[in-house]
Amino acid sequence: MKLDWELFNDILKRVEELPAGDSLHLDDPLEVEHALLLHDAGMIELLDVSSHGGKAVIIERLTIRGHNYLSHIQNQTVYNKVKNFIKNQGGNVAFDILVEIAKTAAFNLLK
């Protein structure tokens, strides 16, 4: 499976928009795999509710790391820099590096 950075961002934004106490149920295999990776990266908390019928997760909330990442990429300039970096790297970027690029680009806007 190839990582889809747009899908990462989409899932995070959907979770951010949930009312307090609600959760996001995902059963699309590609979304589930990306959600599990976001969980591994410490961006979300989830429950794996997979069964023999297929993979599924329930995303309960964003972590502070997830909120921080989203706050960095809210600015379109920062988001474009992150997208361009990923494109220039052929789509192969470690997630921790992506987070650092977003943080650095957001910080540089404050200067």
N, C-alpha and C positions, 0 to 999 in steps of 0.2 A: 504494500500500500504506500502510495506517495502522499506525503504530508500536504495538506491544503491549508495555507495560512489564512486565507479568506474564511474558510469554514471555522477555524479556531476563533477568529474574531467574531464571526456571526453567532456562534454558540455562546461566547462570553457576553455579548451584547444582549442576547435573548434572556440569559439568566439575570443580567443586571436589571432588565425591565420588568421582571416578575414582581408582583406585590409581595410584601413581607409575608412569610409563612407558606407561600406557594412554591412548587417545584416544577421542574421541566422533565418530562418523560421523553426519552429518545429510544426508538427501536430501529431506525435506519442503520444498517451495518456500518456505513462510512461515518455517520455522525457518532455512533457509539464508540468506534475506535478512536476518533478524535477527542471525544469527551474523556475516555480513559487516559489518553495522553495528557490532557489538561489536568486531570486529577494527579497523574504522576508528577507533573511539573508544579504542583501545589497551587494551582489557580482556582480550583473548584473542589467542593466536597460532593460526593455522590454515593449512591447505593447501586451496586451491580445486581440487577434483578433478572439476569439471563437465565434461560431455561433451555430445555431440549428443543423448544419451539423457536429459539433464536436468542440473539444477544439483545439486551436492553439495559438501560440505566435510568436512574432518577437523579437528576442534579438538584441538590438541596440548596446550595448557595455558593456565592463567590467567596474566596478567601480574601484577606487583605492584599495579598500579592496579585490576585485577579483584578481587584478594584484599582490598585495602583497602575497596573498595565493599561487598563481601559482609560484611566485618567490621562496617561501619557499620550495615547493615540487619538484622543478626542480632537485634538488640533489637526486640521487637514494637512498642514505642512509637515508635521511629525509623521502622520500616517503615510504621506507620499514618500517621505525619506525611507521609512521602513520598507514600503512596497518596492521602491527602486533598489534598495540594497538586496532584497530577496531576489528580485529579477536579475540583478547583476551577478548574483552567486548561482544562477541557474536553478533557483528554488530550493537549494540545499543549504539550510542555515539551522544551526543548533538553536533550540528554543531559548536557552539562557542567553545566547548572543542576541537574539531578536529582542528580548526584554531589555537588555542593556542598551541596545541601539535606540529603542523607543525612549528609554529614560534619558539618555544622553542628548538626543535630539530635543526632547521637551525641555531639559535643563538649559540648553543653548539658546532657546527662545527667550529665556528670562534674562539673558545677558544684555 
